[in-house]
Amino acid sequence: MSPVEKTTILLIFVVGVLAPLLAHLAPKLRLPVIVLEIALGIVVGPQVLHWGEVGPVIQGFGRFGLAFLFFLAGFEINFNSIRGRPLRLAIQGWVLSLGLALLLGRLLMMTGFVISDLVTSVALTTTALGVLMPILKDEGSRETRFGAFAVATATMGEFGPIVMISLLLTTRDGGGFAALSYMALFTLIVIVAAFLAARLRPPALIEFLRKKMNSSSALPLRASILILLILVTLTREFGLESILGAVAAGVVISLASEGESRVVLHQKFEGIGYGFFIPIFFIGSGMKYDLNALISSGTSMLRLPVFLLLFLVVRGLPVLLYRKDLPRRDLLPMALLSATALPLVMAITQIGVETNRMRPENAAALVGAGMISVFLFPAIALWLRHRKTISKAEDGSSGNNLDVKGIGA
């Protein structure tokens, strides 16, 4: 490890402590910690203050941080709450988003705005599940009817693009057919693992793991990380996107966990992820962010609001499918949450630039639009819902915090 990288690691953890402190000191601004981490990473990185730069070690930790972010997202999905109609509408909505994105992407490519309509289109269909889950949890909406539809929509907004990346943007020899074959094989492996995790629970083994949960060996935690590494390695060996393996690992571990042990395990995962690996990914991404490509000209700067609007159009319009299932007042908040995108956008744009399918200025503009979406869209959505709840309370009527039971039909 070079002396510069050693200094950069220290700098990353300084930023990692500073970002949540700044968010706490300005509660009215509702500054998302991850946006602050990326922004501070840009400031201390090579393009502004030149205090640090990302080397191979930090890049490796950052990749694992991205994997852990999606692992946590997979672990936190409550399939009982989103199955049935929420999931069906989420699938229909994402397919509609993909159609809109492909149409708009083709128009952008015909005008010379983008190089590849496919890469841009996939980026526009994403939703930041890992960002929205804690927001919905803190706001108390995750276990409500609105929360069930929001989580289902966000789940498809991550799973759909991940599959598209693995199938269409793979570099494995053999092209799409080989990718499809490996995807089918990986899906079969995950289904078998999920079935065994959910059904095969010998009492003696469960009791043994429970006793080891808080011991110095932390065996359940080590076994979970081993499963994460195995599935991520499998996806990479198959030429698929490693994020797919991370999400699958989270789902498998979630199905294998229950009761108090699940709560304790989740706390440990969050401690490792948000306390160490995930901040390295976001801060390191800020350091690598190509700010010069974005501000090099007025034309480049104009790309950012264009992509921000496209996020809202592509992911927001399909929310009209929910008009019979949610009150009209919840449609705009749902559209805003659905259009919140960042982690996958960063991964997709990196693939696009590395494969010469995306210009650096478009990658910078897409990531910048993603940062603004995380900063603005959830805050506006929660403000709208809070305002409507207060208005209905003043009218003496109930809000929309309904039990999720009964929506699976």
Buried (B, 14 or more C-beta within 10 A) or exposed (E): EEEEBEEBBEBBBBBBEBBBEBBEEEEEEBBBBBBBBBBBBBBBBBBBEEBBBBBEBBBEBBBBBBBBBBBBBBBBBBEEBBBBBBBBBBBEBBBBBBBBBBEBBBEBBEEEBBBBBBBBBBBBBBBBBBBBBBBBEEBEBBBBBBBBBBBBBBBBBBBBBBBBBBBBBBEBEEEEEBBBEBBEEBEEBBEEBBEEBEEEEEEEEBEEBBEBBEEEEBBBBEBBBEBBBEBBEBBEEBBBBBBBBBBBBBBBBBBBBEEEBBEBBBEBBBEBBBEBBBBBBBBBBBBBBBBEBBBBEEEBBEBBEBBBEBBBBBBBBBBEBBEEBBBEBBBBBBBBBBBBBBBBBBBBBBBBBEEEBBBBBBBBBBBBBBBBBBBBBBBBBBEBBEEBBEEBEEEEEEBBBBEBEEBBE
